[in-house]
């Protein structure tokens, strides 16, 4: 049996590779899970500040930006600090 990944065919198909190293999964699945985690954090922060959200976090659809009361939320934007090693 060939130990190479069935998706990318370049690296051994290990748990570590599938969870965080497959270039084919990086194009879709990793981004999807990252967005879901970010949406959950956004939902929790909104709830903490009394901003109206849906009852279940997985039903939450964050707006890219929005001033609510004294809080401004940002979601899915490019940070000016990204990639600076900070």
VENQUI-V990961 format. One record per backbone hydrogen bond with DSSP energy under -0.5 kcal/mol. NH is the residue of the N-H (numbers start at 1). CO is the residue of the C=O. If there is no record, write none. Layout:
NH,CO
NH,CO
This chain:
5,11
9,5
13,3
14,12
18,14
19,15
20,16
21,17
22,17
23,21
26,22
27,23
27,24
28,25
30,25
32,28
33,29
34,30
35,31
36,32
37,33
38,34
39,35
40,36
41,37
42,38
43,39
44,40
45,41
46,42
47,43
48,44
49,45
50,47
51,46
59,56
60,57
62,60
66,73
68,66
68,71
71,68
73,66
73,71
75,64
79,77
82,79
84,81
